Amino acid sequence: MMGMEGFGAGGPFMLLVWILLIVAVIFLVRGMMSGYPQDRADNRSGRNRAREILEERYAKGEIDQEEYRRKREDLEE
C-alpha cells in the first residue's frame, strides 16, 4: 500500500502554499481598499488646483471680482 500517510498532510510544501494564499488574499483586499482614500485625496487636490487656476486668472485680470467670487463659491460647494 503506497499512500500519502508519510507526507503528514503536505509537510512544509503545504505550509508554504497556505502562506502564499494568505498573502495573496491580503494584497487583494488592500488593493481594493486603497483606491477609495486615494480617490478622495485626488479630488481634494483637484479642487485646490482649480482654486489656484481661478486665483491666477483673477490676478492676470482675465476675470473681474464678481466672476471670481461667483466661481470661488461654486468651487467651495
Secondary structure, DSSP 8 states (H G I E B T S, - for coil): ---SGGGSTTHHHHHHHHHHHHHHHHHHHHHHHHHHHHHHHHHHHHHHHHHHHHHHHHHHTSS-HHHHHHHHHHHH-
